[in-house]
C-alpha cells in the first residue's frame, strides 16, 4: 500500500471525527472518500495532509510513518474546495508558486509551468488573473498548481463543489483522464454519490467517524456490508415489516429492509406476462411521476409504503392515480451490524421463460 492509515483517532472537544480509522490505498489509484456531512471524510484528508494531527494512530506514506513530518515534507499536493488561488497573481505565477518556494531555477520553473499549462488545457490564459477565469478554468489552475512540485500524492477536498452542474460533469471526466495520464495516487473528498461512482477506482464510505466499507463502486453498490451503506448508496426506500410483501418472509433478528428502484418493476394490469406470477405481485397506485431525461421515475404506494420504480419512455404512458401491478424482485434486510440480500421466493419458483418482463 502506498498510503496507510492505522487506527487513527481524532476528537474535537466531545466530537469524535475519526474513530479507529484504518485503510490502505495502492499506488496510482484514484480513491473517493464518500459520506454525509459530519461523517469524518474531510478530517481524514486533513490528517493525511498534515493539516491536523491525530490523537492516536499512524499515517504511512510510501512505507514511512509521517506523523512527525509537517505537510510540506510529505510529498503531497492539495486542491482546496474554493481553489485558494492568489488573486493578485496571474495563472502562470499561481502555478509557479510551489516551484519558487522550492527555489527552482527560472528555466526549470518556466519549463514545468508551460508543461502543466499545456497538460491542463490552459494555453493562452497564462497572463490572466483568477477573476478573469471561469470556475472550471480556476479549478484547472488549482490542479496544475498542486501538481507543479511533482508530489507523489494528490489530495482534493470536494474539488467540484463550487462549479455549476454542466461544467462539473465535464470536469469529472477531465480529472479522471488527467490523473490516469499523470499516474499520481489521488484521494478526493465528496458527498456526491454520482461523482464518486463516475470518477473513483475505489470508494471509502465514512459515517460517524468510522469507515463503513471500502471497495470498487460496483462492489459497494451490489454488495453493501452494513445497514448504513445499504441505505446510503443509491435511492432507497426503507421499510418495516417487509414480510407483508408477497414472496418475502421475515428473517429472525433482521427488522428492516431497503428496496432500491432497480429491485422494483411495475406493469399495467392488462400485461399478459403476469398471469403466471400473480403470487409474487402487489397492487400499487402511482402517487408521483418525475421525468429524469431518459426515463420516468414513479413513486408507488404499495400497502402504504412508498416504493420507487423506473419506467422506460418507450413503454405506454402512465398517469397519476393509475393502478399498477408491482413486482419486488429482491431487497436488503438488516440489523444493526449486517445487511443481507433476500430474493422473492415466489419468483424463484418460476421457470426462466415464465418470469415477467417489462413490455409495452
N, C-alpha and C positions, 0 to 999 in steps of 0.2 A: 504494500500500500504506500502511496506517495504522501497522503495526508491521513493522519490518525488522530482521533480524539479518544482518550481513555479515561472513563469515569469522571467526566467534567461536572462539577457543581458550581453554581453561581447564584447568589442571592442579592437582591436589592432590598434592604430592610427586611420586612417579613415576607417578601415575594420571592419565590424560588423560580428563577428564569431558566436555569439548566439543572436538571435533576438526574445525575448519574448518566450523562450522555456519552455514548461510545459508538463510533462508526469509523469506517475507513473508505478512502477514495483512491482508486487506482490512477496511475499517471496517464494523462491525456484525456481523462473523462470529463464530461460536462454534466454536473450534478445540480439538481434543484433542491433547495430547502423549502418545502411547501407546508403551509399550515395557516390557521386563522390568526387574527391579531392577538398578540399576547401569548403565542404558543412557544416562544423562545428562539425562533429561527434567526432573527437579527442578532440576538445575543451570541449565538453560536458563531456567526460570521465575524462579529467584532472580537471575539476571543481568539479566533484563528488569526485575525489581522493584527493582534496585539493592541487593540484599542480598549480592551477590557482584560483584566486579569482574573482567571478562575480562582474560586475559593479552594478548590481541590481538583486533582486530576492532571493529566499530561497532554500537551499538544505536541505532536510529532510531525515534522515535515522532512521528507526525504531521509528518513531514518534518524533524524536528530531531534531530541527534545528541545523545544524552543521557548519554553515558559520564561526563561531568564532573558531572552533577547527582545529588544524593542522591535516594533513593527518594521522599522526602516532596515533592519538587518535580517528579515525573514524571507527576502526574495519574493515579495508579494506586490501585485498591482491591485488597486482598489478603485472601483467605479461606483460613485455615490448616486443615490436616488435623484438628487437635484443637480447632478452634473458637477457642481462645485468648481466651475471654470473661473479663471481670473478675468473679471470684466474688463480690466484695463489692458489686457494682453491680447494680441492677435492669435488666430488659430495656430500659426507657426510657433509663437512663443509659448502658448499653453502646452503644446505637445512637447516642446523642448525643455520645459521646466525641470523635470526629473533628471534629465541628462546634464543640465547645468549644475544641479545640486551634486551630481556625481563628478563634477569638474572634468567632463569630457572636452576634447578639443573642439574648436569651431567646425573643423572639417567633419569630425565624427558626428557632431550634432546635426549639421546640415544634411549629411547623408542619411542618417537614421530618420529624421523628420520627413524628408522627402519620400523615403521608402514607405513610411506609415501613411502619409497623405495619399499616396497612390493606392496603397492597400485598402484604405478605408473609404475611398471614393470621394475625397475632399479636394481633389485637384482644382485649382482656380480660386479656392477660398482661403488661401494661406494668409492674406493680409486683412481679412475681415475680423471683426470683433464679435464676441458671443451674442450681443444684442442685434447683430445683423444676420443671424443664422436662424433656421427653423429648429424646432425641437429635435427632430431626427438628426439634423446636422450637428447640433450640440452634443447629442449622445455619441455620435461617431468621434467627435473631438475628444470627449472624455475617455472613450475606449482607446483611442490612439495614444493619449497621454499616459494611460495606465500601462500600455504595452511598451512605451518608449525605452524604459530602462532594462528591457529584457527580463521581466520577472518570470519565475518558474511556476507561479500560482496566481491566478486571477480571481478576485472576489468581486461580486456585483450585488449591490443592495437594491432590490426592486428596480432594475435598470430601465424598465419601460413604463413605470408608473406615471410619469409626468408627460406622457406623449399620447396624442389622440388615437382612437381605436384603429383607424386605417393605417396610419404610419406605424403604430405598434406592431401590427401583424406583419408588415413588410420588414421591420427591424428584427423581429424574431428570426425569420429565415436568414437574414443577413448575418446576424450574430452567430447563429449555429454554423453557417458555412465558414465564417471568418475564424472562429475558434478551431474548427477542424483543420483549416488551412494552416493556421499558426501552430497547432498541435499543443496548446497550453492547457494544463489542468485547470479547470474552472468550476467555481461554486457560486450559484446565484440564489438570492432570496426572492420568493414570490408568494402571493396569496392567491394567484390566478391559476386554477387547475388547467385550463386550456393552454396557458403559457408553458407550464411545467411539462405537460404531456407532449406538446409540439416541439419543444426545444431540447429537453434534457435526455441524456443517455440513461440516467438513473434519477430516482426521486427519493428524498428522505422526508417522510411525513412527521411533523412535530406537533405535539399537543401538551399543554400544561407543563412545559419544560422537559418533556421526555420525547425520545424517538419512538414512534409507534411502529414504523415499518420502513424498510429500505429495499428498493428493487427497481426493475425496469418499469416504465409506465404501464406496459401491458400486464406484467405480473401483479402489480399493485391493484390495477383495476379489476382483473379477473379473479385474483386470489387474496382479498383483504384478510389480514390475520387478526385484526382486532375490531371490536364494535365501532370504535371511532372511525377507523379507515373505511369500513363498510358504509358508514353514514356520510362521511365527508367527501369521498370520491364519487363523482357522478351526481345525478339529480335523482334523489331517492325519496320514497315515501316510507315513513316509519310507522309500523302498525303493531297494535296489541292484539292478543287473541287471534293469532294468524290461523289457528286451527279451524276457524269459522269458514275458511275458503275451501272450496271443493278441491280435493286432491292433496290436502296437506293435513298432517297430524301433529299434534303438539309433541315436542321433544322435551323430556324431563329436564328442568333446570334452565332451559332456553326460553326466555319470556317475551322477547321482542323480535320483530323481523324487519328487514329492509327490502323493499321491492323497487327495482330500477326500471326505467322506461323500456329498456330492451328486454325485460322479463315479461312484458305485457303485450298482448295483441288484442285488438278489438275488431269485431266483424258486425256487419249489418245482419239483422235477424234472418234475412232471406238467403244467407250464404249456405249453399247446399253442402259445403265441405265439413260443416259442423255436425252433421247428422250422426256420425259415429263417435263423437267426443262430447256429448252433452253432459256426461257425468263430471267432466272437468270444467264446464262452462259456468260463468256467473253472469247475471244481468247487471248492467250498469247504465247510467244516464250521463250524457255529456253536459258538464257544467261550465266548461271554459274551452275556447279554441284559440290557440296562439299560432300565428304564422311565423315560421322560422326560416324563411327563404326557400329552402329546397324540400320542406316538409311541413306538416301541421303537428302541433303538439296539443294533445287532448287531455283535459283533466276530467276523469270519470268518477262519478260517485258509485262505488261498489260496496253494498252493505254498510253504508255510512262512512266509508273510508275513501279519501281522495287518492286515486291512482293516476299516474301519468303514462300515456302511451303516445307513440309517434305514428303518424299515418302519411303515407306517400301521397303526393299531389296527383298521382296518376290514378288513384282509386276514386270511387264515386264520392261526390261531395257529401258532407255531413253538416248538421246544424245543431245549435244549442238546444238541449232538451230531447234530442234523439235518444231512443233506447238502443243499446248495443249489447251484443254478446261479448263477454270478456274472458280471455284465457290468461291465467297467470302461469307461466311455464316453470318458474323457479323463484326462490327468494333466499336471502341470507337470514339465518336466525342466530341470535347471540345472547350470551350472558355478559357479565361484567368484563370477562377476560378474553373470550374467544368468539369467533364468527364461523359459521358452518353453512354450506350450501345445501338447500333442500330442493329436490325436484318434485314436480307434480306427479303424484303416484298414479293418478288416473290416466295421464298421458303416457306414462311408461308401459301401461298395459296394451296400448295400441300398436299394431304393426306399422312400420315406417310409411307405407303407402296410404295409411288411413289418417295420418296426422294432418290436422287442418293447416292450410297455408293461406297467406294473405292474398286476396284477389279483389277484383272489382266488386 
